[in-house]
Amino acid sequence: MTFKNFCFFSNSLKASVILLLLIISFQATAESKILIPAAPKLSAKSFFLEDFDSGRVLAEKNADVKLPPASLTKIMSIYIAFRELANGHLTLDEQVTVSKKAWRTPGSRMFIEVNKQVTVENLLKGIIIQSGNDACVALAEHIAGDETTFAQLMNQHAQRLNMVNTHFSNSMGLPDPDHYTTARDLATLTRALIKEFPDYYAWFAEKQFSYNNITQKNRNALLWRDETVDGVKTGHTEAAGYCLVASAERNNMRLISVVMGTESENARANANQSLLNYGFRFFETHKLYQALAPLSETKVWKGEPQKVKLGLEEDLYVTIPRRHYNDLKANITIDSKIIAPVSKAQKLGEVHVSLAGEAVANRPLIALEAVKEGSLFQKLYDEAMLMIQ
């Protein structure tokens, strides 16, 4: 073989190898790319879909646009009442005297009667199931003295929950220029309500409630359509349109969907059903790590003991595209040269979870126990070792 022919052969071989590498690279890239269809297009002013455990947003449109919430307002009123029950400031059998203002409140009604007494439990069910404006005002007055003060309490809790685009001026959602919220904020509120009060939340799945010889059905049509749906609340005014916050749980995965500003009761139900079906069909949620369980340990210089266990402050959930659980990668980074004293819950590193090269979750790695300073000898010895290092 001449030098010229050898060079030609060599160059051809190089070209073939490069082409083969490009093909392999392309195939690897194509295989690693995760394909998820876009969320359904809905005829709503705003919508939002998130996973309850991980908080991952799966779909949204105009999620931070301030809109009138109508009776979705009552989720906050109910949340406050649940907190009062949990704190011992209220009891379910406590009697509430109905004021003339509560009795006269327009809109959807529980049909309570002026100057009559109603238990807190019945009022709550009248709000949750029957969406009674009269019941909501009666309970607000009982908790805070009057509805104006109760609205201040609502706004304080909204601020505490980081509902940054929300302001309430009444307890039940009657139209007011200074009364608004967003789909994202409503999801935040609903997530807090379900997480903090799972036992009371069961009332949201009840399909009807009778009071004063009047039986009314829950306005959430999805309770009849989908057995996995167990809440949450409907709302409607001319300004707000037809709204619905829904939640469903399938195979230990819970989703929260919020739809605001649709044209009919059927439209709001259909829109929420589409969002929920989309989320459950294309995503799955996994609990990766238990809160406060040891994940690693590391040396503590000048400390007693000389090692500290590390873990997470809260359970770590991730929501990922379906059938990609085995593709998750997790790694831990720990701060170098940790020196005593170390306080319990002190951040000493991070847990990183990724999928196909993209970050899925990053959480602080904390000390699960305190580490005090060691003896004088231990501190001098470790100081010498640090100098050598």
N, C-alpha and C positions, 0 to 999 in steps of 0.2 A: 504494500500500500504506500503510495507516494505521500509526501508531507502535505501536499495540497489536498489529497483525498482524505487523509487523516484529520486535517483541520475541518473539512466539510462534515465528516462523520462526527467529530467531537462537538461542533457547533449544533448539529442536528440533535445529538443526544441531549445537550444542554437545553435546547428549546423544548424537547419532549418532556424532560424532567420538570421544567418550569411550568409547562402547560398542565402536567399531571398535578403539580402542587396547587395550581390555581383552581383546578376542578375540585380537588379534595377540600380546599379552603372554602369554595363556593357551596359545596354540599354541606360542610359543617355549619356554615353560616345559615343556610336555608333550614337545616335541621334544628338549629338552636333558636331560630326566630319563632316567637310565640304569637300565634294568630288568634285574635279575639275580635268578633264583630262589634261594630259600634252599637251603642245603646239605642233602643227604639226611639223613633221620633214621635213626640206626643204633642197633642194640641192643648197645651197648658202654658200659662204664663211662666211657671217655674216648677222645677222638680228636682229631687235629690234622692239618691240611693246609697246607703252605706251598710257595711257589715257591723253588727252590734259589738262583737268581741274585739275585733282588730281596729275598728274605726276607719277602715279603708273605704274611700269613696269610689263607687263603681259606676256611677252615672250622675250627671248634673246638667242643669240648664238654668241660667239666671238665679243660681242658688243664693246669691247675696243681694238680690234686689228686694227692697223693702216693699211689702205688700200687706193689705189688710187681712188678718187671719180668721175673721169671723169666730166661730165657736172652737176653733183650734186653740184659741186663748185659754179655754178651760183646762187644757193640759197643765198649764202653769198653776192654775187655781187648785187643781187636784194634787199636784206635786207638793204645794205648800201645805195642804191639809194632811197629806201623808207624813210630811216631816213633823207636823205638830203632833200627830198620833205617835210617831216613833220617839219623839222627845218627851212624851208623857204630858204634854200641854192640852191634849184633847183625848177623849175616849169615844169609842164607837156608839156607846149607849147614852152619851151625853145629849141632853135635850136642848134644842135650839128653838127660840120663839120667833115666829115669822113676823117681820115688820111689814108695814103698809107698803113701803118702797119695794121690798122683795116681791110681795104679792102682786104689785102693779107692773112689774118689769115686763116689757113686751117681748115678743118672739116665742121661741119654743119653751114649753112649760112642763113642769112636773105636777102642777095643779095643787100646790100647797095653799093653805088658807091663812089669812091674816089673824094674828094673835094666837094661832094654834102652835103646839110644840111638835117638832119632828126630830128624830134622832139623827146624829151625825152620819151614821151608816146609811140611813135611808136617803139623806140629802146627797151623799156621795154617789150612791147608785142612781139617784135621779139626775145627777150631772153627767155621770159616765155613760149610762145606758140611754136615758131619755133626753139628754142634752138640755136639761131644764135651766133656763136663765134665772127663773125665780129661785130655784134651789141654790144656784151659784151665788146670787146676791145675799141670800140668807146666811149661807156658810161664811162668806167673806165678812159680813157684818159681825158674825159671832166670833170670828178669829181676831179681827183687827179693830172692831168697834164701828167702823164705817167703811164704805167701799173705796173712798179716796185713800185712806190709810192703807188699806189692803193692796191697792195698786202700787203704792210706794214699796210695800213688801215684795210684790211681784218683780218690780224693777231691780230691787236689791239682789234677789235670787238670780235674775237674768244676768246681772253683772258678775255675780259669783261663778256662774256656770260658763262665763265667757260668751254669752249671747250678745255679740258686739253690735248687731244691727237690729236690736229689739227695743221697743218701748211700749209699755202698757198704760192705759188710762182707765180701764175698767176690768172687772173680773170675768166677764162672759163673752166679750167680743163684739158688742154693738159698735157701729161705725163711729170713728172719731179721727180727725186728721192727725192726732198725736198718738195713734194706736196702730202699731205695725210690727212686723217681724219678717223673717226670711225662712226659706225652706231649710237652709243649713242650720239655722238657730233652732228651729223646731225639731230637727233630728237630734241635735245636741240635748235638748230638753227631754225628749222621749227616751233617749238612751239612758240619761240619768234616772228617770222615773222607773224604768224597767230594772236597772241595775240595783238601785237602792231599795226598791219596794216590790220584790217579785211576788210576794204573797198577795198584797193588795192588787197588784196588776192583773190578777186572775179575773177581777170583776169586768175588765174590758172585753172579755170574751163572751159575757152573758148576752143572750140574744133579745131578752125582753125583761121588763120590770113592771110590777103593778104597785100603784099607790093610790089611795083614795078611791078604790074600786075602778081605777082606770089603768088599763094595760097598754104600754107602748113598746114598740119594737126598737131595737138598736138600729140606728141609721147606717151603720157600716155594712153595706151589702156583701162585702167579701167574707163576712162570717158565715154566710150561707153558701157561697160559691166555693170556698177553699178552706178545707178543714185545718190547714196549717196556719191560717191567719187567726190571731188571737187579740187583735186590737187595731187601731187605737181610738181615733176620734175623727168625726166629720165636722164640716163647717160650711155655712152658706150665708151670704148676704149678696145684695145686688152688686155692691162694690167689689167684694172678694171673689165672686163666682162660687163654683162648687169645689170644695177642698177636702182632702182626706190625708191623714197620717195613718199609715198601716204598718203592721209588723207581723212577720211570719217566721216559723221555725221548722226547718226540714233537716233531718239527719244531723241534729246537734249544731246546725248553722242557723243563726238568726239574722234577718235583714230588717232594716227600717227604711220605708219609702215615704216620701212626702210629695204630694202633688197639690199645687195651688192654681186657682184661676181656670178651671175647666167650665164647660157650658151646661153640664147636666149631672145629675146623680149617677147615671150610667157611665158617663164619660170619666168621672173621677175614679169610679171603681175599675173600669177597664184600664185606665192609665196606670194605676197602682198595681194591678195584676200583671200588666206587661213588664213593669220594672222588676217586680219580684221574680217573675218567671225568668227574666233575663239574668238576674243575679244568681239564682240557684242553678241555672242551666250551664253557665260558663265559668263559675268560680267555686272555690271550696275554701273552707277555713280550717286551720289546724292550730292546736295548742302545742307550741314547741317547748316551752320551759315553764315550770311551776315557780310561782313567786316564792322567794326566800329559801329555795332549795339550792344547795351548794353546786355550782357549776365548775369551779376551779378553786385553787388556793395559791397564795403567793407569799414570798418571804417578806417579813417586816423587820427592817434593820432597827437595832437598839430597842427592840420590843420584847414583851413577855405576855403571851407566847411569841415565838418567832415566826409563826405563820398565821395567816388569816384566811378564812373561807370567803369566797366571793359568789354573789348571786344577783338576782333581779328583784327589784322592789315590787313589781306586779307581774302577773302571768303574761307571757308573751304569746300573742296570737298573730298569725299571718293569714291574709286572704290572698290566694293566688289563682291563676288560671287552672282549670281542672286538668288532672292527669299529669301535673308537673311537680308533685310533691317530692319525688325522688331526685329532682334536679336542683333542689334547694341546697345552698351552701352556707355554712355558718362558721364564723371564726371569732376568736376572742383576742382583744388587745388589752394588755395590763400595763399600768404605769410602771416605769422603771424607778428603782431606788426609793421604795416606800419606807418612810421613817416614822417610828412611833413618836407621839401617840396617834392612834387611829380611832376615830369615833365610829360608832355603829351607823350604818347607812351612808358613810362617806364614799363618794365616787372615786373608784380606783381603776377604772377601765371602761371598755365598751364591748357590747355584743353586736356583731354585724351579721345580718342575714341578707343574702342576695339570690337572685334568680336570673339566669342568662346574662350575667354581668351587670344587672341593674339592682340597686339597693331596694330591699323589701322592708327592712326594719333595722333601726339602730337604737339600742337601749343602753343606759348607763349600767355598768357593773359596779355593785356596791359591796362594802364590807358587811358581812352578816353578823359580825360581832365586834366589840371594841377591843383594842389592843393598847394596854398601858405601857409606859416606859419600863424598860428592864432595869436590872441592877446597875450600879456604877461600873462594875467589871464588864458587864455585857455591853454597855454603851461604849466604853473605851476600846474593847476588843473590836466591835463592829466599826467604830470610827477608823481604826487602823486598817481593817479589811477594805473599807471604802476608799481609803487613801491609796492602797495598793492597786485596787481596781482602776 
